[in-house]
């Protein structure tokens, strides 16, 4: 998985849900700075972190995997 792509998906979903990073931070127990770093593609979240974010944002982890497959097919 590409960390920039994952970050973009998380950021887009957070914005769609009209949540701020600090709100996601409070709901997940992750620092706001770490969430920012993930959204900006600086860090690859662990499976546990990705699961926390997905639960908070009502994001299906399969969507991330399908997006990755689609991106690979487009190359």
HUQUI-V585865 format. One record per helix or strand of 2 or more residues. SS is the DSSP state (2 for helix, 1 for strand). FROM is the first residue (numbers start at 1). LEN is the number of residues. If there is no record, write none. Layout:
BEGIN
ss->(SS,SS)
from->(FROM,FROM)
len->(LEN,LEN)
END
This chain:
BEGIN
ss->(2,2,2,2,2)
from->(3,21,32,47,61)
len->(14,8,8,11,14)
END
